[in-house]
Amino acid sequence: MADSTQNGPMPGGAGGGAVQFLMANKLDTAMWISRLFTVYCSALFVLPLLGLHEAASFYQRALLANALTSALRLHQRLPHFQLSRAFLAQALLEDSCHYLLYSLIFVNSYPVTMSIFPVLLFSLLHAATYTKKVLDARSSNSLPFLRNFLEKLNANQQNILKFIACNEIFLMPATVFMLFSGQGSLLQPFIYYRFLTLRYSSRRNPYCRTLFTELRIVVEHLIMKPSCPVFIRRLCLSGISFISRLAPTVA
């Protein structure tokens, strides 16, 4: 019966295959919708077309939608919840857990444009991947203009992931600046440091760790030039040494 349903005419014409695909993968579809909503809210925060007051509410909605997506993805990766240290340690290895924590860090803070870009871009990349699967289920040549956009997005994935890692790194001094400017809480820099160590140790996404190395090489190259003042060289070397000591050990 299932085979005859797949091979026969699909309800709704060409779109029937897409509907069947979406219904057969309910959890993935729910994450796809929440990611699209995250992209929508993030875009309306970055481009405040509805006014600055509304932009702040879209900032919170984007982070809450990202938290929902991250929670669903974490449930997908670790379906059997256990109240134990071993389960928590395993959960902290998952990128979805990292960005669940990230959303909770910033959802009630003063809106910072830099903090929304990782959420926006990750949601866009994952939504694009699933959108392509939906299009393939609909028809192999459906919506060519959208496919062309998705292919261009996929071709630039590495650059986008590096940009996200750059945001993750430079948000650390930004949280400290927010603290001293009265726009952040006392705990925020410490919790964000924990998030950054998790990203540095990530098994699936090495871009944060790679970018730290690249930034160190660039800074060392610049400060070793004869034209660089001695006190700036010493200050940078001290900063590099301090940051290196804070870096977690990666297995």
JOFENFEN-V491127 format. One record per backbone hydrogen bond with DSSP energy under -0.5 kcal/mol. NH is the residue of the N-H (numbers start at 1). CO is the residue of the C=O. If there is no record, write none. Layout:
nh & co
NH & CO
NH & CO
This chain:
nh & co
5 & 1
6 & 2
7 & 3
8 & 4
13 & 10
15 & 12
16 & 13
17 & 14
19 & 15
20 & 16
21 & 17
22 & 18
23 & 19
24 & 20
25 & 21
26 & 23
29 & 25
30 & 26
31 & 27
32 & 28
33 & 29
34 & 30
35 & 31
36 & 32
37 & 33
38 & 34
39 & 35
40 & 36
41 & 37
42 & 38
43 & 39
44 & 40
45 & 41
46 & 42
47 & 43
48 & 46
49 & 47
51 & 48
55 & 51
56 & 52
57 & 53
58 & 54
59 & 55
60 & 56
61 & 57
62 & 58
63 & 59
64 & 60
65 & 61
66 & 62
67 & 63
68 & 64
69 & 65
70 & 66
71 & 67
72 & 68
73 & 69
74 & 70
75 & 71
76 & 72
77 & 73
78 & 74
81 & 79
84 & 82
88 & 84
89 & 85
90 & 86
91 & 87
92 & 88
93 & 90
94 & 91
97 & 94
98 & 94
99 & 95
100 & 96
101 & 97
102 & 98
103 & 99
104 & 100
105 & 101
106 & 102
107 & 103
109 & 106
110 & 183
115 & 112
116 & 112
116 & 113
117 & 113
118 & 114
119 & 115
120 & 116
121 & 117
122 & 118
123 & 119
124 & 120
125 & 121
126 & 122
127 & 123
128 & 124
129 & 125
130 & 126
131 & 127
132 & 128
133 & 129
134 & 130
135 & 131
136 & 132
137 & 133
138 & 134
139 & 135
142 & 139
147 & 143
148 & 144
149 & 145
150 & 146
151 & 147
152 & 148
153 & 149
154 & 150
155 & 151
156 & 152
157 & 154
160 & 156
161 & 157
162 & 158
163 & 159
164 & 160
165 & 161
166 & 162
167 & 163
168 & 164
169 & 165
170 & 166
171 & 167
172 & 169
173 & 169
174 & 170
175 & 171
176 & 172
177 & 173
178 & 174
179 & 175
180 & 176
181 & 177
182 & 179
183 & 178
184 & 178
189 & 185
191 & 187
192 & 188
193 & 189
194 & 190
195 & 191
196 & 192
197 & 193
198 & 194
199 & 195
200 & 196
201 & 197
202 & 199
203 & 93
206 & 204
208 & 205
210 & 206
211 & 207
212 & 208
213 & 209
214 & 210
215 & 211
216 & 212
217 & 213
218 & 214
219 & 215
220 & 216
221 & 217
222 & 218
223 & 219
224 & 220
225 & 222
228 & 225
233 & 229
234 & 230
235 & 231
236 & 232
237 & 233
238 & 234
239 & 235
240 & 236
241 & 237
242 & 238
243 & 239
244 & 240
245 & 241
246 & 242
247 & 243
251 & 249
